[in-house]
Amino acid sequence: MEIVERFINYTKFDTQSAEDSETVPSTPKQLVFAKYLKEELEREGLKDVEMDEMGYIYATLPANTKKKVPTIGFISHYDTALDASGANIKARIIEHYDGGEIQLNPDMVSSPRMFPELLDHKGEDLIVTDGTTLLGADDKAGIAEIVQAMCFLRDHDEIKHGDIRVGFNPDEEIGKGAHHFDVEKFGCEWGYTIDGGDLGELEYENFNAAGAKVLIHGVSVHTGYAKGKMVNASRLACEFNDMIPETEIPEQTEGYQGFYHLLGIDSRCEEAKLSYIIRDHDRSHFEERKRFMENCVKKMNEKYGKGTVELKLNDQYYNMKEKIDPNMHVVELVLRAMQQANVAPKVQPIRGGTDGAQLSFKGLPCPNIFAGGVNFHGPYEFVSVQVMEKAMQVIVNICRLTAEFND
């Protein structure tokens, strides 16, 4: 099976996760694909293939050399984002893209005017949606690339490598993908998530991340008799959000700049709930941002009475750079693998998170490598066939170079 056929087949499975679910995986439909993927790995001849009750899949491509070689792993997630439908995906290939507009459906066009990154792929074969769903290259492209790389190594015994582990997991899109990933069972000295964006992307810095829930208690009284009695929680919610610096929001930041992001407000006069995410690459600035939120609550309570506003903060993940810096050989191997694949590296911080961040803090140094998808999380998502093939080649090169690591 070729990589394109493999990927398009994967997109036919609806694997969206669900943020408010308390089950693992968060949606039962993810298990349908997980079972298919487990069986595919078995058919392709991988060993030690297993899937636990939560849908985490582990498998091994055994070493083909007697030399002592570090065991490494490649990881991707199979759930898709919540931002657009993941059901009934109709992927199609635009061969030899000419640099013009792509008519996704009669009412929807993907244009370089809106998405200039399309022009980076002129002349390539692009896999697109029909404009009604996302594509799911995040991260089924990564899975296809890993599986295809394992098949390539299986069929090319002349390429020497150690034990290669692969791991596929649910629920990355809701920040829980690494929560139940068994690093000890995985048994690798280091690993790589294949979950990045366009050609050459390599990331080993990400945000420190926290979630903030703000609960405002109001007092509802008939408006005709409200003077001195009513506390309108909806109005207080607006006041609270006005305390957030307007220059420190996603729309106004880039690069290493952190932010506060209001996810949503659920309010009425009697009660209001605000949900935020807090992000910063710098750990000290990250802690300052959390203290700022606490000070905002303190000021509101000083004004409206103790207990009017409550805050729940929870750290979600931390910057993996802290764990990668002492293990820079894992990055250097990727840079060499890209060079040998004629891929220009684009080393950049992630303005987001990755399972690799949590895995790094669980003892598995785990940078993130490009999978090729562009315009994730929406109906304009696309992936280049040629970029997917390059990602597969980089994986193969990493396996080979690791076998030469101590030479």
C-alpha positions, 0 to 999 in steps of 0.5 A: 500500500502506498502512502497516499492510499494509506492516508486517504483510507485513514481519513475515512474514519471519524475520530474526533475527540470530545473535550467534556468527556470523562472517558478514555478515549473521549469518544468511542469512535476513536476505538474503531479506528484504533482497532483497524490500525492495530490489525494493519500493523499486524498485517504489515508484519510489525511485532509486539503489536498491542492495544490497551483498553484506552486505545493506546497502540504500541508496536515494534519493528525489530532490529536487523543488526546485532550491534547495540543500538539505542531503541527509539520511537515514533509517535502520532495521534489519531484523534482529529480536532473539534473545530470542524466536522471529522465525519464523511471526509471526502479527500481528493487529489489536486495533481500538479497544483498550478498555483491558482484557486482550488474549488473545494465545492461550488460555494467555497474556494481555497485561494493563495490570496487567503492562504499564500502558503499554497504557493510553496507547493506549486507543482506538487500533488495536494490532498484537499477536502470538499470544503465541508470537513477538515482533512485530518492530516493532523495527525493521520498524515503522521501515522501514514508516514510512520507506518510507511517508513516501517514498511520501507525499512522492513523491505530494505534490509540493507538499511541497518537499524535497531529496534524501532517502536511506534506508538499511536494515541487518542485525545491529543487534540484535547490535551490528554494524548500523553496522559496514559501513554506508557513510557516505560512500556514504550521502552525507548531512549528517546522519541519523536512525535510526527505531528508538525506542520509544513516541510522542514518544521522541527520543534523542541520548544513549546508553550508552558500552558495552564487553564483558568476557570473563573466563576462569578457569583451574582445576585439576581433581583427584579430589575424594578427593585434592583438598586443596591441589591443586584449583582449582575454576574454578566456585567462583572464578567465583562469587567473581568475580561476588560482587565486582560491586556488587549495587547496580550491576546492571540490576535496581537502576539507571535513568536515567543510572545505569550498570551491570555485567550478567552475560550468562552463565557457562559453567563446570566445575571446570577452566575457567570463562567469564563474559561481561559487558556494561559500561554508563555514560552518563558517559565517565569513569565508563565508564573507571572501570568498566573499571578496576574489572574489571581490579582484580577480576582483579588481586585474584583473581590475587594470591589464586590465582596469576598467570594464574589469571584473564584478562580481555578488554575491548572497547569496543562503542560510545560516547555519541553526545551527544559528536557531537550537541552540536556539531550541535544543529540536527539535534535542533531540527528533530525537535522542530519536526517533532513539534510540527507533528505534535501529538506531545509530545516525550519527550527521554530517554537511551537505556539501551542503544545504537543504530546512530546512536551508531556512525554519529555517530562515523563522521561522520554525526550521527544521533539516534534517533526513535520507531518506536512499538513497545512491549515489544520483544524478547518475545511481549508486543510491540505497536505502535499503528497511530496511533503509526506514522502519527505517526512517518511524519508526523514523517519527512515534516515533517523532510524539509519543514523541512530544505528550509526550513532556510536560509530 
